[in-house]
Structure formats: structure tokens, C-alpha cells
Amino acid sequence: MNFDRLKSEIKLITFFSEEELASLSALFSEVNLKKNEFLLKEGQVCNFVAFVTKGTLIYYKLLDSGKELTTDFAFAGDWVCNNQSRLCKISSALSIKAIEESQLLVIRTEDLEDCYKRYPQTERLGRILMEQSFIKIAAQTVDLQTISASDRYNKMLRDYPDVFQKVPLHYIANYLGIAPKSLSRIRKNP
Amino acid sequence: MNFDRLKSEIKLITFFSEEELASLSALFSEVNLKKNEFLLKEGQVCNFVAFVTKGTLIYYKLLDSGKELTTDFAFAGDWVCNNQSRLCKISSALSIKAIEESQLLVIRTEDLEDCYKRYPQTERLGRILMEQSFIKIAAQTVDLQTISASDRYNKMLRDYPDVFQKVPLHYIANYLGIAPKSLSRIRKNP
């Protein structure tokens, strides 16, 4: 069942025969995380790419002040990893943890590299997922530099219409860089 | 001569036969820019990817204050475009201009898309260049949020040892977000 969603996602992007798709899927392992369990901890090198089949995860980093800053969310259907750590093989500057019971399909970097060689059409998948990751980080960077918390809130609602059903308010406030009280105010007067 | 450097660059990343490489190269046009001429202007949609064979270019954006902020540089051997504008087909939030006489080989987005179909190995080139772009923007974002002008200066010297031979001081100061006088001070006491 979980693998069906992964296969559909891959088929949307590139062509694999059913046989190839079965071999590719076999390289993914199922990982179940309970609430507050980690997929990746700050300081570890990210040596995987994961596909979320159920649940919600957050990316966050620990600031010098000791506070946590939520930098991103991931929901069912999203791909999850720390690309900077994975591509540069450096320690991750952030952690990724489940904020509710979650299920993921995880492929290790070395198996992915092997796929690029064995199934050249994996390159298309890799290229398009990197383009999507680039678009996301570029938009986040511009937003952080230029737009208000209220505009970021509206943008978030547009990108993730059901985020308030899935993510506790304090994580969203933290992501927007504002106090939970301010977020409640913005929600009343968007 | 210019095309030789492009071909070597492509061969470093992926396999093309000489015949394929010739067909691929034929899709690139030579563009010569004089000092202060634009490759891309803010507000235009970036519909190309370019490879610098000679010269120096800067990326910059016009701030609300009316000042220009240099966000990146490009030298011979670098690929140049505004990926966010190109991939999302949206107006570019920044301009790219030559700060000395420069030569580029430019491929239009639609020809590149066509290459992905005709020569699947182009996907590998696309994937790896996107990974490099991702690594660059991710590092810049973290740097902007976390490290001092002095550390950014040292990092720049490490990444581009001859930047002071190629780029006038005021652009570098602008990129580092400091006054030219402060940069002179840092250079004396790195």
C-alpha cells in the first residue's frame, strides 16, 4: 500500500517498467516513527532520501539562544532529507523529527547513487526533485529577507491549506518567526 | 575555442559521444557583453542557461531603499542563470550584468528541455548542476543568517582566491553587506 504511493509518485516524473519499478522500490526500507522520534539528528550526516507515506515531520534547528527554530514541515507525499548535509557529506545543521506517528520509505544515498548508474531514468527523478528543492529554498530565502509574517502566513495557507489541522499552532508560529499570540491575532484578521 | 571549454565541462559530468556533443553544442549561441551590459534584467523571465567562457558578471537586486545589493558573482567556467525565474517561469527579482567584457554560451530553456528528451544523459548534467546550485544557495542562506562579515570574507577568499584581481572592491563590500572602508580594514586584519 505504502509502496503504491511511492511508485505513483515516481511514475508521475519518469518512466520505469513495472519490473524496474519493483527493483527500485525494493531499495527503499519502511521506517515507522512515533511522535517526537527523530529521522535525522543535528550533527549526523544525512545519508538517505525519504518519502513520507503517512504523518507529519518538522525540520528545526537549535539556536545559540537555546531556542528551537522550525524551518520546514513535511507531510504525506513529500520527500524528506537534508540535501545540504547529504550532497556535501557534512554534519547536518538541523534535525528532522516526527510530530505525530509517521511512516516513511527510505533509500540510502549509496543505493540511490547505484540507481543513477543502473537505471539512467532515475537521473530525471533526481533532477526534477532537486529543481523542486531549489525552488523551495530560494523562495524561503527571499521570503525571510523581504516579506512580513502576515504575508508569510497567507502564503503558507495557500501552499498548505490544511496545515492548521495537521500541525500544532506553536510550530507554525515558530516557523513564521512570531509569538503564538501574534499568530492567533493574524488568523483572526488575515 | 570557447566551445572546447563547454565541451570539456560537460564531459566531466556525463557521457556524450563526439557527435552528440557537437549537436548539443550547436544549440548554444555565443553572446558577447560589454562592461555593464545585461544578461538578464529584473522583471524579465529567465529563459536560458549560460556558460561563462570569459569575463566576470554580478547578480544584484535593487532594494526598496534604491541601493543595489550584489548577491553573487560568476567567472569563466561558471554556469549562469536565475534558476528561480527559469524553473517557475516568473519575473526575475534580480539582474545579471557583466562588470567587464564577457563572453558566454547560451542555451534557451526550450532547447534544454528538448535535450532532456533527445539525449537522456543530459538529465545527469541537469541533476548535478541543480545539486551544485542547491548547495550554493543553501550555504549562502545559512551564512547570511549566522556568520560575520569577517568570516564571510575569509570564506570568499577560500572559494575565490583571486576575487580581488577580478572584481572591484565596492562590489565585494556590497556582497558582504559592509562598507568599502570596513572591507579595507578586514583585509588588513583578516
Interface residues (C-beta under 8 A of the other chain):
Chain A: N83 Q84 L87 C88 A93 Y116 P120 Q121 E123 R124 G126 R127 M130 E131 S133 F134 I135 I137 A138 A139 Q140 T141 V142 L144 Q145
Chain B: N83 Q84 L87 C88 A93 Y116 P120 Q121 E123 R124 G126 R127 M130 E131 S133 F134 I135 I137 A138 A139 Q140 T141 V142 L144 Q145
